[in-house]
Amino acid sequence: MFSRAKLLLSLTFLSLISFQAQAHHLVVRAAWIPEGPPVSQVLAAFMMIENSSTQDEEIIAVESEDFGHIEMHLSKEVDGVAKMIPQQSL
């Protein structure tokens, strides 16, 4: 049986298939979802998205039929503290 983290990681990669099909020069690397406590209502997926093109690309939405709500955040250290800063686009 899949652990919750493995299942979500699999769903994340499946969700990215259409994203990569539309922009072949965007590559997802080091994607992972830390396993949360069994009672957790919120999980996070982390990844690096690299653009090998000379053209800028914008990710304006993420979605999955398996989750009611998905948000995009930028992980950034501010004054020595890790922050998750909400993003309208990447």
ABEGO torsion letter per residue (X at the ends): XBBAAAAAAAAAAAAAAAAAAABAABBBBGBBBBBBBAABABBBBBBBBBBABABBBBBABBBBAABABBBBBBBBBBGGBBBBBBBABX
